[in-house]
Amino acid sequence: MAKTRFFVLVIGSILIGSALAGFVAAGPTIATAVPASAPVFEDESEAHALYDRMLEVFRTSETLYLESEYSWGVGEMNLGMAKFRLWMKKPNFARMEAVSLESDTEANLIIDGDTTWIYWPNGLPLLSNMDPDWHDQIKDVGFMRFSSPPGYHSLLHRTSDMMVGMSNSIFEFSTFHGYTDVFLKSLDGVRSLGTEEIEGQVCDVIEVSFLSGQRVKKYWLSREHHLPLKLEQVVHANNDIIVEESWTGVSAGDEMADELFSWKPGDGWIEYREPVLEDGILKAGVEAPDFDLKLLDGGRFKLSEQRGKAVWIVFWRVGCPPCRVEMPHLEAMHRKYRKKGLVIIGFDCVDKPEIIKEFLDQYDTSYPTVADSSVEANAIFYKKYQKINGLSAVPLNYFIDGEGRVVKGWYGFVEKGDDSEEMIKKMLEENRTHLGETVDHLLGFVEDADCVFIRNGKENGSKAAAKHIRRKYKHFRKEIWTPEDFIRLSATKSERSGKPYMVRVAGSDEMPCAEWLRKELTVYRGR
């Protein structure tokens, strides 16, 4: 049986170091609980009841119609404006007609019962990852389709596919068809913000917090039909992403002809398929791109300095529910295998450090995290470790072996049936096999050096030093998994007195033996 992975897909323009394009949950979700978040305000029962009533109207209405104006951006920077009309009918029919307010792009989306169709009446727009010559051939006859069984499709996540300047809609319209919004599992609370009148209708204004306030939505709910007339969403990242919608013409229960939800491509039409997300993952065997970036604790992490160890890189962000589900597993693996040479490194180039720290404190994580929103860090995530322009997802996982090469890359997290631990064991055993080569080099380096080895105040020649270190290596062999372990246990200090081993190399000052060997290890790994 195929494993179902759960991840968050990001589609659209990326403003390096400034903003993140739309968040899209891709694929059917697995039944897994998101660890509890700390609420940013107390849940109010009356306000929560208004929110639940809105969802219930969507779930129980036989038909629903609305018109919407949509905009999104980062701060004062506009990233897209559009308007659309939406018809929905039970059990599994929908039609959305959308148009960009900044270009001539129009798109129609049809759900006919089991398939979603998208086509462009005045031509498929040219995207940055399209070949221009191929686009000229397909632009007037291009369409997209997606399998859409009832309860397993998300209109919220299809809006960006229409390419009219929208990211995701604020509301999950497929609630109407039985789909459960993935963010409901991480809802912190609902509170009232009073009332407001919109176009003559009194509205109850409520605010809904998700993921400890990382994502906040506001709804202006009409007292007439209990559905929104206005919606706002703020996603708190390195720079806040703001989405706004205004709904008009909202009605439920009107008659709708089945023909409204029928469309098929004509003869000569060509199906446009977006690049496959997984095709952008680095292949096994290639050298992992190096990076040297800021850690949350103020230090730095350089990938190439981890040679001889097994590295698990996890690209994530605070606003990603499956990333939160994966964290306890990462922490468990870190605690279990770190002494055997496993290095787990989190990597967040989107959120502010203070947001990351506040979040990680809830999860008691002890593995290090890159918290760096620089141009360099963004390029590592969006360009070096993913190769399809404008298409990325989190959590993105990579295993890197002791030689600095990719073992495996994959998106998402499988809570049950995950094979990561078996792969960790395999990498650690392979690293231990190669450990002997590195140890032999370091022992040869000591033996051939023109140096004086000082142990407990007594001077020894290089050959005696190598013999002593080799003897300690054999004694501690079961505890040594990495070259760093070898240096720490075999060449750092006297077990009897606790005094450090020192080395005096010809023409140099006296220095700790461990420091001397670590420098040579760095040189050796760089060859």
Solvent accessible surface area in square Angstrom, and as a share of the most:
residue,aa,sasa,rsa
1,M,240,1.07
2,A,93,0.72
3,K,100,0.42
4,T,57,0.33
5,R,55,0.20
6,F,4,0.02
7,F,25,0.11
8,V,2,0.01
9,L,22,0.11
10,V,0,0.00
11,I,32,0.16
12,G,31,0.30
13,S,81,0.53
14,I,36,0.18
15,L,49,0.24
16,I,54,0.27
17,G,24,0.23
18,S,44,0.28
19,A,13,0.10
20,L,2,0.01
21,A,1,0.01
22,G,4,0.04
23,F,13,0.05
24,V,4,0.02
25,A,9,0.07
26,A,20,0.16
27,G,48,0.46
28,P,75,0.47
29,T,43,0.25
30,I,33,0.17
31,A,109,0.84
32,T,11,0.06
33,A,83,0.64
34,V,14,0.08
35,P,43,0.27
36,A,96,0.75
37,S,24,0.15
38,A,54,0.42
39,P,83,0.52
40,V,81,0.47
41,F,28,0.12
42,E,147,0.66
43,D,63,0.32
44,E,72,0.32
45,S,91,0.59
46,E,145,0.65
47,A,1,0.01
48,H,47,0.21
49,A,58,0.45
50,L,51,0.25
51,Y,9,0.04
52,D,68,0.35
53,R,128,0.47
54,M,0,0.00
55,L,12,0.06
56,E,86,0.39
57,V,29,0.17
58,F,0,0.00
59,R,104,0.38
60,T,81,0.47
61,S,16,0.10
62,E,112,0.50
63,T,10,0.06
64,L,1,0.01
65,Y,34,0.13
66,L,1,0.00
67,E,63,0.28
68,S,3,0.02
69,E,102,0.46
70,Y,3,0.01
71,S,29,0.19
72,W,23,0.08
73,G,7,0.07
74,V,14,0.08
75,G,51,0.49
76,E,182,0.82
77,M,101,0.45
78,N,74,0.38
79,L,44,0.22
80,G,1,0.01
81,M,77,0.34
82,A,0,0.00
83,K,94,0.40
84,F,5,0.02
85,R,104,0.38
86,L,1,0.00
87,W,35,0.12
88,M,0,0.00
89,K,44,0.19
90,K,46,0.20
91,P,92,0.58
92,N,2,0.01
93,F,47,0.20
94,A,0,0.00
95,R,37,0.13
96,M,0,0.00
97,E,42,0.19
98,A,5,0.04
99,V,38,0.22
100,S,9,0.06
101,L,77,0.39
102,E,99,0.45
103,S,64,0.41
104,D,110,0.57
105,T,14,0.08
106,E,69,0.31
107,A,0,0.00
108,N,18,0.09
109,L,0,0.00
110,I,0,0.00
111,I,1,0.01
112,D,32,0.16
113,G,20,0.20
114,D,89,0.46
115,T,26,0.15
116,T,1,0.01
117,W,13,0.05
118,I,0,0.00
119,Y,25,0.10
120,W,8,0.03
121,P,75,0.47
122,N,75,0.38
123,G,12,0.11
124,L,4,0.02
125,P,26,0.16
126,L,99,0.49
127,L,57,0.28
128,S,94,0.61
129,N,58,0.30
130,M,17,0.08
131,D,81,0.42
132,P,78,0.49
133,D,102,0.53
134,W,90,0.32
135,H,16,0.07
136,D,91,0.47
137,Q,129,0.57
138,I,0,0.00
139,K,75,0.32
140,D,96,0.50
141,V,41,0.23
142,G,3,0.02
143,F,11,0.05
144,M,5,0.02
145,R,116,0.42
146,F,45,0.19
147,S,100,0.64
148,S,1,0.01
149,P,57,0.36
150,P,73,0.46
151,G,21,0.20
152,Y,150,0.57
153,H,12,0.06
154,S,10,0.07
155,L,0,0.00
156,L,14,0.07
157,H,9,0.04
158,R,58,0.21
159,T,0,0.00
160,S,14,0.09
161,D,2,0.01
162,M,0,0.00
163,M,26,0.12
164,V,3,0.02
165,G,31,0.30
166,M,10,0.05
167,S,6,0.04
168,N,14,0.07
169,S,3,0.02
170,I,0,0.00
171,F,6,0.03
172,E,4,0.02
173,F,0,0.00
174,S,0,0.00
175,T,6,0.03
176,F,1,0.01
177,H,11,0.05
178,G,56,0.54
179,Y,22,0.08
180,T,82,0.47
181,D,16,0.09
182,V,4,0.02
183,F,14,0.06
184,L,45,0.22
185,K,81,0.34
186,S,6,0.04
187,L,41,0.20
188,D,23,0.12
189,G,1,0.01
190,V,0,0.00
191,R,83,0.30
192,S,56,0.36
193,L,78,0.39
194,G,37,0.35
195,T,81,0.47
196,E,82,0.37
197,E,115,0.51
198,I,33,0.17
199,E,142,0.64
200,G,60,0.57
201,Q,48,0.21
202,V,64,0.37
203,C,0,0.00
204,D,21,0.11
205,V,8,0.05
206,I,0,0.00
207,E,17,0.08
208,V,0,0.00
209,S,1,0.00
210,F,3,0.01
211,L,0,0.00
212,S,26,0.17
213,G,10,0.10
214,Q,9,0.04
215,R,11,0.04
216,V,21,0.12
217,K,6,0.03
218,K,63,0.27
219,Y,4,0.01
220,W,18,0.06
221,L,5,0.03
222,S,1,0.01
223,R,133,0.48
224,E,130,0.58
225,H,38,0.17
226,H,45,0.20
227,L,1,0.00
228,P,0,0.00
229,L,12,0.06
230,K,63,0.27
231,L,0,0.00
232,E,41,0.18
233,Q,14,0.06
234,V,39,0.22
235,V,1,0.01
236,H,58,0.26
237,A,2,0.01
238,N,32,0.17
239,N,57,0.29
240,D,50,0.26
241,I,6,0.03
242,I,58,0.30
243,V,6,0.03
244,E,77,0.35
245,E,3,0.01
246,S,55,0.35
247,W,4,0.02
248,T,55,0.32
249,G,49,0.47
250,V,20,0.12
251,S,35,0.23
252,A,51,0.39
253,G,53,0.51
254,D,74,0.39
255,E,171,0.77
256,M,20,0.09
257,A,63,0.49
258,D,87,0.45
259,E,133,0.60
260,L,49,0.25
261,F,3,0.01
262,S,73,0.47
263,W,41,0.14
264,K,127,0.54
265,P,37,0.23
266,G,41,0.40
267,D,150,0.78
268,G,63,0.60
269,W,79,0.28
270,I,74,0.38
271,E,38,0.17
272,Y,9,0.04
273,R,175,0.64
274,E,49,0.22
275,P,48,0.30
276,V,86,0.49
277,L,19,0.09
278,E,83,0.37
279,D,90,0.46
280,G,2,0.02
281,I,16,0.08
282,L,19,0.10
283,K,125,0.53
284,A,74,0.58
285,G,43,0.41
286,V,60,0.34
287,E,104,0.47
288,A,5,0.04
289,P,30,0.19
290,D,67,0.35
291,F,5,0.02
292,D,52,0.27
293,L,1,0.00
294,K,105,0.44
295,L,23,0.11
296,L,49,0.25
297,D,122,0.63
298,G,69,0.66
299,G,32,0.31
300,R,137,0.50
301,F,12,0.05
302,K,73,0.31
303,L,10,0.05
304,S,33,0.21
305,E,103,0.46
306,Q,25,0.11
307,R,53,0.19
308,G,18,0.17
309,K,40,0.17
310,A,0,0.00
311,V,2,0.01
312,W,2,0.01
313,I,0,0.00
314,V,3,0.02
315,F,1,0.00
316,W,9,0.03
317,R,3,0.01
318,V,4,0.02
319,G,0,0.00
320,C,0,0.00
321,P,1,0.00
322,P,1,0.01
323,C,2,0.01
324,R,1,0.00
325,V,11,0.06
326,E,2,0.01
327,M,6,0.03
328,P,68,0.43
329,H,43,0.19
330,L,4,0.02
331,E,17,0.07
332,A,50,0.39
333,M,14,0.06
334,H,16,0.07
335,R,121,0.44
336,K,117,0.50
337,Y,11,0.04
338,R,105,0.38
339,K,166,0.70
340,K,78,0.33
341,G,5,0.05
342,L,3,0.02
343,V,23,0.13
344,I,0,0.00
345,I,0,0.00
346,G,1,0.01
347,F,2,0.01
348,D,0,0.00
349,C,7,0.04
350,V,11,0.07
351,D,3,0.02
352,K,74,0.31
353,P,68,0.43
354,E,112,0.50
355,I,40,0.20
356,I,0,0.00
357,K,113,0.48
358,E,119,0.53
359,F,6,0.02
360,L,13,0.06
361,D,94,0.49
362,Q,72,0.32
363,Y,31,0.12
364,D,102,0.53
365,T,29,0.17
366,S,52,0.34
367,Y,12,0.04
368,P,48,0.30
369,T,5,0.03
370,V,0,0.00
371,A,7,0.06
372,D,8,0.04
373,S,36,0.23
374,S,48,0.31
375,V,105,0.61
376,E,94,0.42
377,A,0,0.00
378,N,5,0.03
379,A,25,0.20
380,I,7,0.04
381,F,3,0.01
382,Y,22,0.08
383,K,125,0.53
384,K,91,0.38
385,Y,0,0.00
386,Q,2,0.01
387,K,122,0.52
388,I,24,0.12
389,N,89,0.46
390,G,27,0.26
391,L,15,0.07
392,S,3,0.02
393,A,0,0.00
394,V,1,0.01
395,P,0,0.00
396,L,0,0.00
397,N,0,0.00
398,Y,0,0.00
399,F,0,0.00
400,I,2,0.01
401,D,33,0.17
402,G,7,0.07
403,E,100,0.45
404,G,5,0.05
405,R,110,0.40
406,V,3,0.02
407,V,44,0.25
408,K,52,0.22
409,G,17,0.17
410,W,19,0.07
411,Y,5,0.02
412,G,0,0.00
413,F,11,0.05
414,V,8,0.05
415,E,87,0.39
416,K,173,0.73
417,G,54,0.52
418,D,36,0.19
419,D,52,0.27
420,S,2,0.01
421,E,43,0.19
422,E,112,0.50
423,M,41,0.18
424,I,0,0.00
425,K,85,0.36
426,K,130,0.55
427,M,4,0.02
428,L,4,0.02
429,E,96,0.43
430,E,75,0.34
431,N,11,0.06
432,R,67,0.24
433,T,104,0.61
434,H,79,0.35
435,L,8,0.04
436,G,22,0.21
437,E,107,0.48
438,T,17,0.10
439,V,1,0.00
440,D,97,0.50
441,H,46,0.21
442,L,0,0.00
443,L,4,0.02
444,G,26,0.25
445,F,59,0.25
446,V,2,0.01
447,E,60,0.27
448,D,122,0.63
449,A,20,0.16
450,D,108,0.56
451,C,14,0.08
452,V,43,0.24
453,F,2,0.01
454,I,23,0.12
455,R,74,0.27
456,N,37,0.19
457,G,67,0.64
458,K,149,0.63
459,E,107,0.48
460,N,38,0.19
461,G,43,0.42
462,S,19,0.12
463,K,139,0.59
464,A,50,0.39
465,A,1,0.00
466,A,1,0.00
467,K,134,0.57
468,H,21,0.09
469,I,0,0.00
470,R,87,0.32
471,R,130,0.47
472,K,19,0.08
473,Y,15,0.06
474,K,133,0.56
475,H,142,0.63
476,F,29,0.12
477,R,127,0.46
478,K,179,0.76
479,E,101,0.45
480,I,1,0.00
481,W,30,0.10
482,T,5,0.03
483,P,4,0.03
484,E,46,0.21
485,D,14,0.07
486,F,1,0.00
487,I,1,0.01
488,R,133,0.49
489,L,26,0.13
490,S,0,0.00
491,A,0,0.00
492,T,39,0.23
493,K,94,0.40
494,S,6,0.04
495,E,105,0.47
496,R,202,0.74
497,S,54,0.35
498,G,43,0.41
499,K,121,0.51
500,P,77,0.48
501,Y,3,0.01
502,M,41,0.18
503,V,0,0.00
504,R,85,0.31
505,V,36,0.21
506,A,65,0.51
507,G,92,0.88
508,S,62,0.40
509,D,122,0.63
510,E,83,0.37
511,M,35,0.16
512,P,53,0.33
513,C,0,0.00
514,A,6,0.05
515,E,64,0.29
516,W,23,0.08
517,L,1,0.00
518,R,118,0.43
519,K,118,0.50
520,E,17,0.08
521,L,5,0.03
522,T,91,0.53
523,V,81,0.47
524,Y,61,0.23
525,R,40,0.15
526,G,68,0.65
527,R,184,0.67
